[in-house]
Amino acid sequence: MTFYWFAQAIGLLAFLFGITSFFNRSDQRFKLQLSGYSLIIGIHYFLMGASAAGSSALLSACRNLISMRTRSLWVMWIFIMLTLSVGLSHFKYWIELLPIFGTSISTWALFRTRGLTTRCVMWCSTACWVIHNIWLGSIGGSLIEGSFLLMNGFNIIRFRRLQLRGIDPFAVEKKAPSSMGRLADDR
């Protein structure tokens, strides 16, 4: 297997890992799964020679994990400044600015928004990555980001329809107490 196809295989692994992330209603699980995906796809971009995208993806993995613990403005700005400084120092072609921009707006969304708004901003970020990945020739990256674009778009529509019917699709589901426990107490 040549190095090129090894790099493409890592991209396909990222595709398999990340394909279901936008189905999560839980923001915590959503961010955790995106972190794993970002780590794998970041490695893929570095192997493909796209350092700006690789840096943005690895910063995204860290950012996603940290955003699970804090929504602090100063932490958000640290990640935006890191993304801009590292990404801008590595880009060679104007199209490489798209993942830097996409990562910056998704950073803002993960720290400052919730639910449907997060997914809408992530959809815009994904559009930037799709264009970049097609330009780069990344098979796995194009497949996963194209899939994210479609799945997240369909889920945005589905979640919005639920909201219009008065259902909060992002409400944490509570388990009802077990009836088996009550039956045992009744004996």
N, C-alpha and C positions, 0 to 999 in steps of 0.2 A: 504494500500500500504506500503510495507516495505521500509526502508531507501535506500536499494540497488536499488530498482525499481524507487524510487524518483530521485536518482542520475542519473540513466539511462534516465529517462524522461527529465531531464535538458539537457542531451547530445543530445537527439532527438530534443529538442527545438532549440539547437544550429545548428543542422543539417538543420532544416527548415529555420532558419534565414540566414545561410551562403551559402546555395546551389547556389544562383545566383551571388555571388560576382565576380566571374571571368569573367562574361559576360560583365561587365562594361568596356567601353573603356576609360572612364574618370578616371584618376588616383585618383582624389579627391573622387569620389563616391566609387571607389574600396577600398581606404583606410578607408573611413568612415564605409562602410559595414563590412570590416574585423575587425574594432574595436569593433563593436557590437557583432560580432560572437566570437571574442577572449574573451570578457568579459563573455559571457554566457558559453563558453566551459571551461574557467578558473574555474568558479564556479563548473562545472561538475567534473573537475579533482580533485579539493579539496574534493568534496563529495565522490569521488571514492578512496581517500587516496593517490593520486599521487601529493604530494606537489611540487616537482620539476617542473612537467608539469603545474600545476596550477599557480605557480609563473611565469613561462615563458609566459603563455597565458595572464595573467593579465598585465605583462610588455608589451606584444605585443599590447594589447588594447591601452595603454597609448602611446606607441611608434608610432602606426599608426596615432593617432590623432596629435601628435606633428610633425610627418614627413610631415603632410599636410601644416604646417606653416613654416618649416625650413628644409634646407638640410645641416645644419651646421655639420662639422666634429666632433667638440667637443661634440655636443648633441648625435650624432651617437655613439661615443665612450663611453659616459656615459651609454647609454642603453645597449651596448654590455657588459660593465663591470658589470652593475647591473644584467644582465641576467646570466653572468658567476658566479658572487659571490653568488647571491641568489639561483640559480639552483644547483651549486656545493655544497652549504651548506645543501641542502635538499635531494640530491639523495642518494639512497640506493643500487641500482642495476645498472650495467654498461649500460643497455638498456635505462635507464633514462637520459643518456648523449645525446641521439639522439634528443629529443626536445630542449635541451639546445643549441646544435650545430645548429639545424634547425632555432631556433629563432635568433641566432647570425648572421647567413648568410642572413636571411631575413631582419634583421635590416640593415645590410650593403646595401642590394639591395634597400630598401625603401628610404634610404638617398642618395645613390650614383648613382642609375640607373633610367631609365625610360622605359616605354613601354614594348617591347618584352623581353629585358634583365631582367627587374624586374620579369616578369612572369616566365622566365626560372629558375631564382634563387629560386623563390617561389616554383616552381615545385620540385626542389631538397629538399628544406626545408620540403615540404609536404611529400615526400617519407620518411623522418626521422620520421615524426609524424605518418604516417600510420603504420610503423613497431612498434612504441611505443604503439599505441592504440590497435593494435591486441594483443600485449603482455599483456596490462593492462586488456583487456576484455571489453573495452569501446565500447558499441554498437553504440551509436550516434557518438562518436569520430571516430570510424573506418569507419562508413558510410560517414560522412562528409569529412574526409580527403581522403578516397578512391575516393569519388565523385570529390573533388578538384583535385586530381591527374589526373583523367580521363578528366574532363571538362577543366582544365587548359591546359592539354596536347593537347586536340583537338583544343582549342583556340589558342595555340602557333602555331600549324600547320596552322590553318586558317589565323591567322594574318601574318604569314611568307609568305604564298601564296599571300596574298594581297600585301605585300611589293614587292615580286618578279614581280608582275604585275604593279608596280609603284604607288600603292595606299598606303597612309599612314593611317593605321587603327587607329592611335592614334591622328590624327589631330583633333583639335576642330572644330566641324561643326558650320558654321555660317548660321544664318537664313537670307533668302532673304527678302528684304523689302516687306512689304505687298502691294499687288496690289490694295487692297481695299482703302488704304490711298490715292493712286494716283488717283483712280477713283473719290473719293470724292473731291479732289482738282480740277479735270477737270470740275466739274459742274459749 
